[in-house]
Amino acid sequence: MPQITPEIVAEHGLSPDEYDRVLAAMGREPNLTELGIFSVMWSEHCSYKSSRIHLKKLPTEAPWVICGPGENAGVIDIGDGQAAIFKMESHNHPSYIEPYQGAATGVGGILRDVFTMGARPVANLNALRFGRPDHPKMRHLIAGVVHGIGGYGNCVGVPTVGGEVNFHPAYDGNILVNAMTVGVADQDKIFYSAASGVGNPIVYVGSKTGRDGIHGATMASADFGDDADAKRPTVQVGDPFTEKLLIEACLELMASDAIVAIQDMGAAGLTSSSVEMASKGRVGIELVMDDVPQRETGMTPYEMMLSESQERMLMVLKPGREAEAEAIFRKWELDFAVIGRVTDTGRMVLKWQGDTVADIPLGPLADDAPLYDRPHVPTPAPAALGEVPETSDVAADLLALMGSPDIASRRWIWEQYDHMVGADTVQRPGGDAAVVRVHGTQKGLAITTDCTPRYCLADPVEGGKQAVAEAWRNLTSVGATPLAITNCLNFANPQRPEIMGQIVGCLEGMADACRALDFPIVSGNVSLYNESKATGGGSAILPTPAIGGVGLLTDWSKSVTIGFKGHGDAILAIGEREGHLGQSIWLREVHGREEGLPPPVDLKAERRTGDFIRECISKGWIKACHDVSDGGIAVTVAEMALASNIGALIDEVLPFGVAETLFGEDQGVYVVTVCDTCLADFMEAAYKADVPVDPLGRTIRDRLVFETEVGDWTVTLDALRAAHEGFFPRLMRDEVVG
């Protein structure tokens, strides 16, 4: 093996100080295989060395939380002896380099995180961030990512039921692809990753190991330069058909009592899976590399340990159960090999061709990995908006917003996904939250992904609050009780104090909102160094702490949708309104200004209003519900109208200026319609709950009419639909996946 030089150390992403720690841990110089193992386990992607100290501030417990952060996915109680298991993860760097495979293997990886714990996956979601639509690479990246998500999810047979898409120049050189999976399991059949039982066999199942994805974790822990395309070999290659076989084989074996521990091979592959299993169980591990199934000749232990080939799992079995397990995996045409055993040494020992090629203490690899409290500075508050502009044409402004990149219909995207496979999807993409029936029951899981990065950039604390509150609000809007969240924390270089300040601020805001809303964080992922110095790219991404929320409906048939239900219904705005235009989409798209403070989040009011909305939905009073977000009241009403092909007359006496009233992005506000016979009861209940109610108007036939003291404007639903659904087909016309 080559001698370890400072250049080789640097190529492995370790600083000189970190290499000194390696020397101290080993008591000698490591060989190349050992150095590679340290490099991936101490990478930002695996060790969270810049964020762990701050992640500990997040609330993670509640009576319904069965398993919080630290396992493959979070687990919550959904009643009747069942559990929902879910997580969100990033595949950002790979998706920029190779969009199809990057996005596809992101879906495959998050699926494995969920079914490795014993859950059958029931829903996929994604949160995507792209750069300027007219950027030279963007159409190719959008097409590749969307095809990758659909190509994997559709083939594996798990519906893709929701998600979100944002555009901003800050993502020109570093797009974000965050994938989320939700599964359902019996509470007495949940599997964990801690290895135990000295002498127990360690088995490898799934696909063979190749050279794809080597250094993937290290690549994901550095920013991009001009050499992004040269990193293409670090991107994994997925096979959804093998993943489907792996799901069925694992679940079949899980029906027995043969498994002691199980872990998927994700980032850092065989290295991370074996280290995590052994360190969590406080045991040692010995692997015989000759026995690892390999699809390429001449592979070295270094390559085998760092490969990120997909569709692979590692298990510890009870002794004597190997033949039973092998029969199941062979039946499903998957590889099965006993590659090692559990030891009591507290060390990772690798043998190859009769020699010991690695012998590393596990403590320094995992629990004692570097932990940094990096310098951070608070984000300066932006200047107040100052002179607030006014609108001269509400109809024209609304058409511009409905066709803008951040608000335009995502139909072009979600029609490429199979969102109905499994026949349990109750609410499809396009609403506030997807709803998936828990198979064989009346229960439904409501699921959403949310974040408003422009708010986080302007004020990380308020932006962090808003991301959590928006997820809570979207679950509430369909009638679900919000239970818990997962997150995917996407930020730029943490070694820059201003970026570290964004991380600390967003986490502070998230923690405040989670506590106020009883909405704990049970799993998540951190993706740092999302910035690019490549030619034509931006620099740092916007701070993007994506939130994935899960809620429970005891009766899925009582969920509420955003579409109006009939003509002549009263339209009401519920919640505190202030006409806040700072950082609004209207200000950006109509006036070209990204200015001002983001809308504040009053968590007490948020909780009070949301609890009231859910109570009214449970009583059957609310016919349609949609929370106010990008574009304000006007866009909210327009989306409700388009979902139902029923129009609206908005004739509210203006509480603020026209623009502030119709386009302000006040938080904690819902637009609802209420059945006529329930209206008196609804208003009385709102008064008792101290929740403001403002009459906006009523539903009408086929147009939106805005009647105000200063002017009247009309726009037909046909014109709205053309603007709303035209953006993506025009942008992506004739684009093919390269």
ZAMARGU-4260 file (C-alpha; in steps of 0.2 Angstrom, whole numbers, plus 5000, padded with zeros to 4 digits):
<rodrens>
0) 5000/5000/5000 | 5006/5018/4997 | 5014/5028/5011 | 5002/5041/5018 | 5007/5058/5013
5) 5000/5075/5017 | 4993/5076/5000 | 4984/5059/5002 | 4977/5065/5018 | 4970/5081/5010
10) 4963/5071/4996 | 4953/5061/5009 | 4945/5077/5016 | 4954/5077/5032 | 4963/5092/5040
15) 4980/5091/5047 | 4973/5092/5065 | 4960/5078/5061 | 4974/5067/5054 | 4984/5070/5071
20) 4968/5064/5079 | 4969/5048/5068 | 4987/5045/5073 | 4983/5047/5091 | 4968/5035/5090
25) 4978/5022/5081 | 4994/5024/5090 | 5002/5022/5073 | 5001/5028/5055 | 4985/5021/5046
30) 4986/5011/5030 | 4976/5017/5015 | 4961/5007/5019 | 4961/5013/5037 | 4963/5031/5031
35) 4948/5029/5019 | 4937/5022/5033 | 4942/5037/5044 | 4939/5049/5030 | 4921/5044/5027
40) 4916/5042/5045 | 4923/5059/5049 | 4915/5067/5034 | 4902/5080/5037 | 4890/5069/5028
45) 4892/5055/5041 | 4898/5063/5057 | 4888/5079/5057 | 4904/5087/5065 | 4898/5105/5063
50) 4880/5103/5067 | 4879/5089/5081 | 4881/5102/5095 | 4867/5112/5089 | 4855/5098/5084
55) 4855/5093/5102 | 4844/5108/5106 | 4829/5101/5095 | 4814/5094/5105 | 4813/5075/5100
60) 4801/5068/5113 | 4782/5066/5115 | 4771/5052/5122 | 4768/5046/5104 | 4786/5046/5099
65) 4793/5028/5099 | 4810/5031/5092 | 4818/5048/5089 | 4834/5053/5080 | 4848/5041/5080
70) 4841/5026/5071 | 4838/5024/5052 | 4821/5033/5053 | 4810/5040/5066 | 4795/5030/5073
75) 4778/5037/5080 | 4763/5028/5087 | 4748/5029/5076 | 4736/5019/5087 | 4730/5001/5086
80) 4747/4994/5088 | 4754/5002/5072 | 4768/5014/5069 | 4773/5027/5056 | 4791/5026/5051
85) 4798/5041/5041 | 4813/5051/5037 | 4820/5064/5024 | 4837/5064/5017 | 4847/5074/5004
90) 4855/5069/4987 | 4861/5086/4982 | 4878/5085/4975 | 4875/5068/4966 | 4860/5076/4958
95) 4869/5091/4951 | 4883/5080/4944 | 4871/5066/4937 | 4853/5072/4939 | 4844/5055/4934
100) 4855/5043/4945 | 4857/5056/4959 | 4839/5058/4961 | 4834/5040/4958 | 4847/5034/4971
105) 4841/5047/4983 | 4824/5039/4982 | 4831/5022/4984 | 4842/5026/4999 | 4827/5034/5009
110) 4816/5019/5005 | 4829/5008/5013 | 4830/5019/5028 | 4812/5015/5031 | 4810/4997/5027
115) 4826/4992/5036 | 4816/4996/5052 | 4802/4984/5047 | 4790/4996/5039 | 4782/4994/5022
120) 4784/5010/5013 | 4767/5018/5008 | 4772/5035/5002 | 4787/5045/4994 | 4788/5064/4994
125) 4802/5076/4988 | 4808/5094/4990 | 4817/5101/4975 | 4826/5117/4973 | 4832/5123/4956
130) 4841/5139/4950 | 4835/5151/4937 | 4823/5143/4924 | 4833/5151/4910 | 4850/5145/4917
135) 4859/5135/4903 | 4859/5119/4913 | 4843/5120/4922 | 4831/5112/4910 | 4843/5097/4909
140) 4844/5096/4928 | 4825/5098/4930 | 4821/5084/4917 | 4834/5072/4925 | 4829/5074/4943
145) 4810/5072/4939 | 4814/5057/4928 | 4825/5050/4941 | 4812/5051/4955 | 4798/5044/4944
150) 4809/5031/4936 | 4814/5024/4953 | 4798/5027/4963 | 4786/5021/4949 | 4796/5005/4947
155) 4798/5000/4965 | 4779/5002/4967 | 4778/5016/4981 | 4767/5031/4976 | 4775/5048/4975
160) 4761/5058/4983 | 4768/5076/4986 | 4782/5088/4988 | 4788/5106/4983 | 4798/5115/4971
165) 4807/5132/4972 | 4817/5142/4960 | 4831/5155/4964 | 4848/5160/4957 | 4856/5154/4973
170) 4854/5136/4967 | 4861/5139/4950 | 4877/5129/4954 | 4870/5118/4968 | 4853/5111/4966
175) 4844/5103/4981 | 4835/5086/4980 | 4828/5080/4996 | 4818/5064/4997 | 4806/5058/5010
180) 4798/5041/5013 | 4784/5036/5025 | 4781/5018/5030 | 4769/5008/5041 | 4774/4994/5053
185) 4767/4984/5068 | 4774/4991/5084 | 4780/4973/5089 | 4790/4971/5073 | 4801/4986/5073
190) 4819/4983/5069 | 4835/4992/5076 | 4853/4993/5071 | 4863/4989/5086 | 4873/4973/5084
195) 4874/4961/5099 | 4878/4943/5103 | 4897/4939/5102 | 4899/4926/5088 | 4883/4930/5079
200) 4885/4930/5060 | 4885/4946/5050 | 4877/4944/5033 | 4877/4954/5017 | 4861/4954/5007
205) 4855/4962/4991 | 4866/4967/4976 | 4884/4964/4973 | 4897/4978/4977 | 4905/4988/4963
210) 4916/5003/4961 | 4901/5016/4959 | 4900/5029/4973 | 4917/5027/4980 | 4920/5043/4990
215) 4902/5048/4988 | 4901/5054/5006 | 4917/5064/5005 | 4911/5072/4989 | 4895/5077/4998
220) 4905/5085/5011 | 4914/5098/5000 | 4908/5112/4989 | 4909/5112/4971 | 4923/5120/4960
225) 4925/5119/4941 | 4928/5101/4942 | 4910/5096/4946 | 4908/5085/4930 | 4924/5076/4935
230) 4915/5069/4950 | 4903/5059/4940 | 4911/5042/4945 | 4906/5046/4963 | 4888/5045/4959
235) 4879/5029/4963 | 4869/5019/4950 | 4852/5012/4956 | 4841/4998/4951 | 4823/4999/4957
240) 4818/4982/4952 | 4831/4975/4964 | 4826/4987/4977 | 4808/4980/4976 | 4815/4962/4978
245) 4825/4968/4993 | 4810/4976/5001 | 4800/4959/5000 | 4814/4948/5005 | 4818/4959/5020
250) 4800/4960/5026 | 4798/4941/5024 | 4813/4938/5035 | 4807/4951/5047 | 4791/4941/5049
255) 4802/4928/5058 | 4813/4931/5073 | 4829/4928/5065 | 4836/4946/5064 | 4846/4953/5078
260) 4850/4970/5070 | 4849/4977/5052 | 4856/4992/5044 | 4855/4998/5026 | 4871/5002/5016
265) 4869/5021/5013 | 4882/5034/5013 | 4900/5026/5015 | 4892/5009/5011 | 4899/4994/5021
270) 4910/5006/5031 | 4896/5016/5039 | 4884/5002/5041 | 4896/4990/5050 | 4903/5004/5061
275) 4886/5011/5066 | 4879/4993/5070 | 4895/4989/5081 | 4896/5006/5089 | 4878/5007/5094
280) 4879/4989/5101 | 4895/4992/5110 | 4903/4977/5102 | 4917/4974/5089 | 4915/4967/5072
285) 4926/4956/5061 | 4924/4955/5042 | 4931/4944/5029 | 4932/4955/5013 | 4935/4940/5002
290) 4917/4934/5005 | 4909/4951/5000 | 4899/4948/4984 | 4908/4958/4970 | 4902/4962/4953
295) 4920/4968/4947 | 4936/4959/4947 | 4951/4964/4957 | 4942/4975/4970 | 4953/4980/4985
300) 4947/4981/5003 | 4948/5000/5001 | 4936/5000/4987 | 4924/4987/4995 | 4923/4997/5011
305) 4920/5014/5002 | 4909/5008/4988 | 4891/5015/4989 | 4883/5003/4977 | 4865/5003/4979
310) 4852/4990/4986 | 4863/4982/4999 | 4859/4978/5017 | 4869/4972/5032 | 4861/4961/5046
315) 4866/4952/5062 | 4857/4935/5063 | 4854/4923/5077 | 4866/4909/5076 | 4859/4894/5066
320) 4847/4905/5056 | 4858/4907/5041 | 4851/4894/5030 | 4833/4900/5033 | 4838/4918/5029
325) 4848/4912/5013 | 4834/4903/5007 | 4823/4918/5007 | 4835/4929/4998 | 4839/4916/4985
330) 4821/4914/4982 | 4820/4933/4978 | 4836/4931/4967 | 4847/4942/4978 | 4864/4939/4984
335) 4867/4932/5002 | 4884/4930/5010 | 4890/4928/5028 | 4904/4940/5028 | 4909/4941/5047
340) 4904/4940/5065 | 4901/4950/5080 | 4916/4951/5092 | 4919/4958/5110 | 4935/4968/5105
345) 4927/4985/5102 | 4937/4986/5086 | 4934/4984/5067 | 4945/4971/5060 | 4945/4967/5041
350) 4954/4952/5034 | 4958/4949/5016 | 4967/4935/5008 | 4973/4929/5025 | 4980/4945/5031
355) 4973/4958/5043 | 4971/4974/5032 | 4963/4985/5044 | 4962/4985/5063 | 4953/5001/5070
360) 4946/5005/5087 | 4927/5009/5085 | 4926/5023/5097 | 4935/5036/5088 | 4926/5031/5072
365) 4909/5035/5079 | 4905/5042/5096 | 4922/5051/5097 | 4922/5058/5080 | 4927/5077/5079
370) 4914/5089/5085 | 4916/5107/5081 | 4908/5123/5089 | 4911/5133/5074 | 4911/5152/5075
375) 4895/5160/5070 | 4888/5177/5068 | 4869/5182/5069 | 4861/5187/5052 | 4859/5206/5052
380) 4841/5210/5051 | 4836/5217/5034 | 4830/5235/5033 | 4811/5237/5035 | 4802/5238/5018
385) 4800/5257/5019 | 4788/5263/5006 | 4775/5250/5002 | 4770/5249/4984 | 4752/5248/4978
390) 4744/5238/4964 | 4736/5246/4950 | 4729/5230/4942 | 4724/5215/4954 | 4720/5204/4940
395) 4736/5207/4930 | 4746/5205/4946 | 4737/5188/4950 | 4740/5181/4933 | 4758/5186/4934
400) 4760/5177/4951 | 4750/5161/4946 | 4762/5159/4931 | 4778/5163/4941 | 4790/5149/4944
405) 4787/5147/4963 | 4768/5147/4962 | 4764/5139/4944 | 4756/5122/4944 | 4768/5107/4947
410) 4756/5096/4936 | 4770/5093/4923 | 4780/5086/4937 | 4768/5075/4947 | 4759/5068/4932
415) 4776/5059/4929 | 4775/5050/4946 | 4763/5036/4950 | 4754/5043/4964 | 4740/5030/4965
420) 4750/5014/4965 | 4744/5004/4980 | 4726/5011/4979 | 4728/5020/4996 | 4731/5038/4990
425) 4716/5048/4996 | 4722/5066/4992 | 4734/5068/4977 | 4747/5081/4974 | 4741/5099/4972
430) 4733/5101/4989 | 4740/5107/5006 | 4745/5089/5011 | 4744/5072/5004 | 4733/5059/5013
435) 4737/5041/5012 | 4725/5028/5020 | 4733/5016/5032 | 4729/5000/5022 | 4714/4990/5029
440) 4709/5004/5041 | 4699/5020/5042 | 4715/5029/5047 | 4724/5041/5036 | 4742/5048/5036
445) 4743/5066/5031 | 4761/5071/5024 | 4769/5087/5018 | 4786/5095/5015 | 4788/5113/5018
450) 4801/5127/5019 | 4802/5145/5013 | 4821/5148/5010 | 4819/5167/5006 | 4812/5170/5023
455) 4826/5160/5031 | 4839/5171/5022 | 4831/5187/5028 | 4829/5181/5046 | 4835/5163/5050
460) 4825/5162/5067 | 4809/5167/5060 | 4812/5157/5044 | 4815/5141/5055 | 4799/5144/5064
465) 4789/5147/5048 | 4796/5131/5040 | 4789/5121/5055 | 4773/5131/5057 | 4769/5129/5038
470) 4771/5110/5039 | 4759/5110/5055 | 4747/5121/5046 | 4746/5111/5030 | 4743/5095/5040
475) 4729/5105/5050 | 4722/5111/5033 | 4716/5093/5029 | 4710/5089/5046 | 4725/5079/5052
480) 4732/5080/5070 | 4751/5085/5067 | 4762/5072/5076 | 4780/5074/5071 | 4793/5080/5059
485) 4808/5075/5050 | 4820/5087/5042 | 4834/5090/5029 | 4845/5104/5034 | 4853/5111/5018
490) 4866/5125/5021 | 4882/5131/5013 | 4900/5131/5020 | 4899/5130/5039 | 4917/5136/5041
495) 4910/5153/5036 | 4903/5162/5052 | 4889/5170/5043 | 4883/5153/5036 | 4885/5145/5053
500) 4875/5159/5060 | 4861/5154/5048 | 4862/5136/5054 | 4861/5141/5072 | 4847/5153/5069
505) 4836/5142/5059 | 4838/5128/5072 | 4833/5140/5086 | 4817/5145/5076 | 4813/5127/5072
510) 4815/5122/5091 | 4804/5136/5097 | 4790/5131/5084 | 4792/5112/5088 | 4790/5116/5107
515) 4775/5128/5105 | 4766/5116/5093 | 4770/5099/5101 | 4778/5094/5085 | 4794/5085/5089
520) 4808/5081/5077 | 4811/5062/5076 | 4823/5060/5062 | 4833/5070/5049 | 4848/5074/5039
525) 4861/5088/5037 | 4868/5093/5021 | 4882/5106/5021 | 4894/5114/5009 | 4880/5117/4997
530) 4889/5131/4987 | 4897/5132/4970 | 4912/5141/4964 | 4910/5134/4946 | 4909/5145/4931
535) 4891/5152/4929 | 4886/5145/4946 | 4880/5155/4961 | 4889/5154/4978 | 4880/5149/4994
540) 4862/5142/4992 | 4848/5150/5002 | 4847/5142/5020 | 4835/5128/5017 | 4829/5118/5032
545) 4816/5107/5023 | 4803/5100/5035 | 4793/5084/5032 | 4778/5083/5043 | 4767/5068/5047
550) 4749/5069/5054 | 4735/5057/5058 | 4717/5056/5053 | 4707/5044/5063 | 4695/5044/5048
555) 4702/5047/5031 | 4685/5050/5023 | 4683/5066/5034 | 4698/5074/5027 | 4695/5091/5019
560) 4702/5097/5002 | 4706/5115/4995 | 4693/5115/4981 | 4677/5125/4984 | 4662/5114/4985
565) 4647/5124/4978 | 4641/5141/4972 | 4635/5154/4985 | 4646/5147/4999 | 4653/5160/5011
570) 4672/5162/5010 | 4680/5167/5027 | 4698/5171/5032 | 4703/5164/5049 | 4717/5170/5059
575) 4727/5186/5063 | 4730/5197/5047 | 4742/5211/5046 | 4745/5213/5027 | 4763/5209/5028
580) 4772/5211/5011 | 4791/5210/5016 | 4800/5196/5007 | 4783/5192/4998 | 4782/5183/4981
585) 4771/5198/4975 | 4785/5210/4979 | 4798/5200/4970 | 4788/5195/4955 | 4779/5211/4952
590) 4791/5224/4958 | 4808/5215/4957 | 4812/5218/4975 | 4818/5205/4988 | 4817/5216/5003
595) 4810/5218/5020 | 4808/5207/5035 | 4799/5191/5032 | 4782/5189/5040 | 4783/5185/5059
600) 4776/5169/5066 | 4766/5171/5082 | 4767/5153/5088 | 4753/5156/5102 | 4741/5162/5089
605) 4747/5149/5076 | 4742/5135/5089 | 4726/5143/5094 | 4720/5145/5076 | 4726/5128/5070
610) 4717/5119/5085 | 4701/5128/5081 | 4702/5124/5062 | 4704/5105/5066 | 4690/5105/5078
615) 4679/5113/5065 | 4684/5100/5052 | 4681/5086/5064 | 4663/5093/5067 | 4660/5094/5048
620) 4658/5112/5048 | 4672/5116/5036 | 4669/5112/5017 | 4685/5118/5010 | 4701/5124/5018
625) 4718/5131/5012 | 4731/5139/5022 | 4738/5156/5016 | 4756/5156/5010 | 4765/5162/4994
630) 4755/5175/4986 | 4743/5179/5000 | 4724/5178/5000 | 4722/5181/4981 | 4733/5166/4976
635) 4725/5156/4990 | 4707/5159/4983 | 4713/5157/4965 | 4721/5140/4969 | 4704/5135/4978
640) 4695/5140/4963 | 4705/5131/4950 | 4704/5115/4961 | 4686/5115/4959 | 4682/5125/4944
645) 4671/5137/4955 | 4674/5155/4955 | 4674/5168/4969 | 4668/5186/4972 | 4679/5194/4985
650) 4671/5210/4991 | 4679/5212/5009 | 4680/5230/5016 | 4699/5232/5014 | 4707/5231/5031
655) 4724/5237/5023 | 4729/5243/5006 | 4724/5233/4991 | 4741/5224/4989 | 4743/5222/5008
660) 4726/5214/5009 | 4726/5203/4994 | 4745/5198/4992 | 4752/5200/5010 | 4759/5183/5016
665) 4753/5184/5034 | 4756/5168/5044 | 4744/5157/5053 | 4729/5162/5042 | 4717/5150/5033
670) 4704/5153/5020 | 4688/5142/5022 | 4671/5139/5016 | 4658/5134/5029 | 4641/5126/5026
675) 4626/5138/5028 | 4618/5128/5042 | 4634/5128/5052 | 4639/5146/5050 | 4631/5152/5066
680) 4639/5139/5077 | 4656/5142/5068 | 4656/5160/5072 | 4651/5157/5090 | 4665/5144/5092
685) 4677/5156/5084 | 4673/5170/5096 | 4675/5158/5111 | 4692/5152/5104 | 4697/5170/5102
690) 4701/5167/5083 | 4698/5181/5071 | 4686/5178/5057 | 4685/5190/5042 | 4671/5188/5028
695) 4680/5188/5011 | 4665/5185/5000 | 4656/5171/4992 | 4658/5157/4978 | 4651/5161/4961
700) 4652/5153/4944 | 4668/5154/4933 | 4678/5169/4937 | 4687/5178/4951 | 4680/5196/4954
705) 4688/5208/4966 | 4677/5222/4971 | 4686/5235/4982 | 4683/5253/4987 | 4696/5259/4975
710) 4692/5248/4960 | 4685/5232/4953 | 4695/5218/4944 | 4689/5202/4935 | 4699/5187/4929
715) 4692/5171/4921 | 4696/5154/4928 | 4701/5149/4910 | 4714/5163/4910 | 4720/5159/4927
720) 4722/5140/4922 | 4732/5145/4907 | 4744/5155/4917 | 4745/5143/4931 | 4748/5127/4921
725) 4758/5134/4906 | 4775/5138/4915 | 4782/5120/4916 | 4776/5114/4899 | 4783/5129/4891
730) 4800/5128/4900 | 4802/5109/4897 | 4796/5108/4880 | 4807/5096/4869 | 4819/5093/4884
735) 4825/5075/4885 | 4835/5066/4898 | 4854/5066/4893
</rodrens>
